Amino acid sequence: MFLLCGKFKLDLSQPKIMGIVNVTPDSFSDGGKHLALEAAIAHARRLIEEGADILDIGGESTRPGAEPVSEQEELDRVLPVLEGLRDISVPISIDTYKPEVMRQALAAGASMVNDVNALQAAGALDVVAQTAAAVCLMHKQGAPQNMQQQPHYQEIISEVSNFLRERIVAAAEAGIASERLLVDPGFGFGKTLGHNLAMLKNMQAFTALGVPVLAGLSRKSMLGTITGREVGERVAVSVAAALIAVQRDASIVRVHDVRETVDALRVWSAIER
């Protein structure tokens, strides 16, 4: 399996690591650390040196309770970072649900869209369809402001799978080739701990949709609930969660701790070979 991502063709026969670059003041794990342009660019380059296969750059936090920012503020945060990374050798994903941010970020060098809203905003499908970019379609219930208040499902696996299947069909009908698509079940986005654990245990249900699966578990509150660790102390449990996701057929893991995850997956890969 492979993913067409602008000028890049990612071979997914081995799992790939997406390194997180939050250009925000309020992300749950590293808000404010990389808000300055120089800090964001240096962090991105460091993640590549540590082994990141993809960078995911975001200018608006979607953590539970986060307030939205304006389109212009988001652009002001991410476009200079994209300009500063034009020479890098890995694809850049833009983490946004706003069509105009997608359009300008793709024009500035991004080659993937990571959309928590699964291209449901008016015009989002067309923006991506007119490019060669890949897109990650994510499931969430509710909005960041309220999604963790009372998440409820009759059957979590089938409901998330059905939603993602519908979005895959919508993308295909808009002209986005299946080789450009991946899905994310949305750990922590309108889910209880039980919902999250059920999804992780049953990851193969999402790979059965026929496109690669991205898993984003890094440092999330579900891991803190299980271990009792504060967000800054969740490196080990995040690596464990990424490894479990890969063992259950995730093709890409989205992580803060690239070097540690690379090492763990190298051990796993050596055993598998």
C-alpha positions in Angstrom: 0.0 0.0 0.0 1.1 3.5 -0.7 -0.1 7.1 -0.3 0.1 9.7 -3.0 1.0 13.0 -1.3 1.7 15.7 -3.8 5.2 15.0 -5.3 5.7 12.3 -2.7 4.8 8.7 -2.8 4.9 7.2 0.7 5.5 3.4 0.8 3.3 2.2 3.6 4.6 -1.4 3.7 6.3 -0.2 6.9 4.6 2.2 9.3 5.3 5.9 9.0 5.7 8.5 11.7 4.0 11.9 11.6 5.8 14.4 13.8 3.6 17.1 15.4 4.5 20.8 15.1 1.9 22.9 17.0 2.2 26.6 16.2 -0.2 27.4 18.9 -0.3 29.0 22.4 -2.8 26.5 23.8 -2.3 22.9 22.5 -2.8 20.5 25.3 0.8 19.1 25.4 3.2 21.7 24.0 1.1 24.9 23.6 3.3 27.9 23.3 6.6 26.0 23.0 6.9 26.5 19.2 4.7 29.5 18.6 7.7 31.7 17.6 8.7 31.2 13.9 12.3 30.2 14.6 11.3 27.8 17.3 8.7 26.1 15.1 11.1 25.7 12.2 13.9 24.4 14.5 11.5 21.9 16.1 10.3 20.7 12.7 13.9 20.1 11.5 14.7 18.3 14.7 11.8 16.0 14.2 13.1 15.1 10.7 16.5 14.4 12.1 14.9 12.1 14.6 13.2 10.1 11.9 9.8 11.7 11.1 8.5 10.7 7.7 5.8 13.4 7.7 5.4 16.7 9.5 1.9 17.9 10.7 1.8 21.6 11.2 -1.2 23.2 12.9 -2.1 26.7 13.8 -5.3 26.1 15.8 -5.7 23.8 18.8 -8.5 21.3 18.7 -8.0 20.0 22.2 -11.1 19.6 24.3 -12.4 23.0 25.3 -10.2 24.9 22.8 -11.7 28.1 21.4 -11.5 28.6 17.6 -9.2 31.2 16.1 -9.8 33.3 13.0 -8.8 32.2 9.6 -6.3 35.0 9.3 -4.7 34.3 12.6 -4.3 30.6 11.7 -2.7 31.6 8.3 -0.4 34.1 10.1 0.9 31.2 12.2 1.4 28.5 9.7 2.4 30.2 6.4 5.7 31.5 7.6 6.6 28.0 8.9 5.7 26.5 5.6 7.9 29.0 3.8 10.8 28.2 6.1 10.5 24.5 5.4 10.3 24.6 1.6 13.7 22.8 1.3 12.9 19.8 3.5 12.8 16.2 2.1 9.6 15.0 3.7 5.9 15.8 3.0 4.2 18.5 5.2 0.6 18.0 6.4 -1.5 21.1 7.3 -3.7 20.4 10.3 -6.8 22.5 9.6 -10.6 22.2 8.8 -10.8 25.6 7.1 -10.9 25.5 3.3 -9.0 28.8 2.8 -6.2 27.7 5.1 -6.0 24.5 3.2 -5.8 26.3 -0.1 -3.1 28.7 0.9 -1.1 26.1 2.8 -1.1 23.7 -0.1 0.0 26.6 -2.4 2.8 27.3 0.1 4.2 23.8 0.0 2.1 21.5 2.1 1.2 18.2 0.4 -1.4 16.8 2.8 -4.4 18.0 4.6 -5.2 16.6 8.1 -8.8 17.6 8.7 -10.6 16.8 12.0 -13.8 17.7 10.2 -13.3 15.2 7.3 -13.7 17.8 4.5 -17.3 18.6 5.6 -16.8 22.4 5.5 -18.3 24.1 2.5 -15.7 24.0 -0.3 -13.2 21.8 1.4 -13.7 18.9 -0.9 -13.2 21.1 -3.9 -10.0 22.7 -2.5 -8.3 19.3 -2.0 -9.7 17.8 -5.3 -8.1 20.5 -7.3 -4.6 19.5 -6.0 -2.5 16.4 -5.8 -2.5 16.5 -2.0 -3.3 13.6 0.3 -6.0 14.1 2.9 -6.7 12.5 6.2 -10.4 12.2 7.0 -11.0 12.1 10.8 -14.1 11.2 12.9 -15.2 13.4 15.8 -18.4 13.8 17.7 -19.3 17.4 18.6 -16.9 20.4 18.5 -13.7 20.9 20.5 -15.6 23.2 22.9 -18.1 20.5 24.0 -17.0 17.1 22.5 -15.9 15.6 25.8 -18.9 16.6 27.8 -21.2 13.6 27.2 -20.0 11.5 24.2 -22.4 8.7 23.4 -22.7 5.9 20.9 -24.9 2.9 20.4 -22.0 1.0 18.9 -18.7 2.9 18.6 -16.9 0.8 16.0 -19.8 0.6 13.5 -20.7 4.3 13.9 -17.2 5.5 13.4 -16.6 3.1 10.5 -19.9 4.1 8.8 -19.0 7.8 9.1 -15.5 7.3 7.6 -16.9 5.2 4.8 -19.4 8.0 3.9 -16.5 10.5 3.8 -14.4 8.2 1.6 -17.3 8.0 -0.8 -17.8 11.8 -0.7 -14.1 12.4 -1.4 -14.2 9.9 -4.3 -17.2 11.6 -5.8 -15.4 14.9 -5.6 -12.5 13.4 -7.7 -10.0 12.6 -4.9 -8.3 9.3 -5.8 -8.3 6.6 -3.2 -4.5 6.5 -3.3 -4.7 10.0 -1.8 -6.9 9.1 1.2 -6.4 8.0 4.7 -8.7 7.9 7.7 -8.3 8.6 11.4 -10.9 7.2 13.9 -10.3 10.3 16.1 -9.0 9.1 19.5 -10.2 11.6 22.2 -12.5 13.5 19.8 -15.9 13.0 21.4 -15.0 9.6 23.0 -14.8 8.2 26.5 -11.9 6.1 27.7 -14.0 3.0 26.9 -14.7 4.2 23.4 -11.0 4.9 22.8 -9.9 1.5 24.1 -12.5 -0.2 22.0 -11.3 1.6 18.9 -7.6 0.7 19.6 -8.5 -2.9 20.2 -10.5 -3.1 17.0 -8.3 -1.0 14.6 -8.6 -3.6 11.9 -12.2 -2.6 11.5 -11.0 0.8 10.2 -8.3 -0.7 7.9 -11.1 -2.8 6.4 -12.3 0.5 4.8 -9.6 0.0 2.2 -7.5 3.0 2.8 -4.6 3.6 5.2 -5.3 4.4 8.9 -3.7 7.1 10.9 -3.7 6.8 14.7 -3.2 9.8 16.9 -2.8 8.8 20.6 0.3 10.7 21.6 0.2 12.1 25.2 -3.7 12.1 25.2 -5.8 12.2 28.3 -6.9 8.6 27.8 -3.2 7.6 28.5 -3.1 9.9 31.5 -6.3 8.3 32.9 -4.9 4.8 32.5 -1.4 5.6 34.0 -2.0 8.6 36.3 0.7 10.4 34.5 0.6 14.1 33.7 0.9 15.2 30.1 4.6 15.8 30.2 5.2 12.4 31.7 3.5 10.3 29.0 6.4 9.6 26.6 6.6 5.9 27.5 2.9 5.2 27.4 2.6 7.2 24.1 5.2 5.0 22.5 3.4 1.9 23.8 0.1 3.1 22.4 1.7 3.9 19.0 3.3 0.4 18.9 -0.1 -1.2 19.7 -1.7 0.8 16.9 0.9 -0.4 14.4 0.5 -4.0 15.5 -3.2 -3.5 14.8 -2.4 -2.3 11.2 -2.2 1.5 11.6 -0.1 2.8 8.7 0.8 6.1 10.2 1.2 7.2 13.9 1.0 10.9 14.8 3.4 11.6 17.6 5.2 14.2 19.7 8.1 11.9 20.6 9.5 11.0 17.3 12.9 9.6 18.3 11.5 7.2 21.0 8.7 6.0 18.6 11.2 5.4 15.8 13.3 3.2 18.2 10.3 1.2 19.3 9.1 0.6 15.8 12.6 -0.4 14.7 12.6 -3.2 17.2 9.1 -4.3 16.2 10.1 -4.2 12.5 13.2 -6.3 13.1 11.1 -8.9 14.8 8.5 -8.9 12.0 11.2 -9.3 9.3 
